[in-house]
Amino acid sequence: MQIIDSINVSSRSWIKSLKGIGNTTEDQVIKLIEDNLIKEYKQWQVFIKKILAFLYKHSTITHKFLVLKYFKKFKDEDILKSLKIDSKALISIKSNLLALIYENAQKRDLI
């Protein structure tokens, strides 16, 4: 309620909005929604950077998998050759990575 009360919507704002410089309620709602989305994207960006830093220090093979799969867009066969692992290990790495991301995102109220 505080956010809505702080929005300044003038009685002539609908006239100004016809010229594209308005401050209508609709414009303010769009700004609020966009601000929330930007905030959420920034939270996810920080979270992903922390996950990458953690994996770089503590699990280099998972970090390498993450980089090859999602940043360099390698196929699973190429990842198997590059990391010199078998398909069972690859499945294990994928599931452990997803579990790590899911648990930490839940702790930070991102999901």
Secondary structure, 3 states (H helix, E strand, C coil): CHHHHHCCCCCCHHHHHHCCCCCCHHHHHHHHHHHHHHHHHHHHHHHHHHHHHHHHHHCHHHHHHHHHHHHCCCCHHHHHHHHCCCHHHHHHHHHHHHHHHHHHHHHCCCC
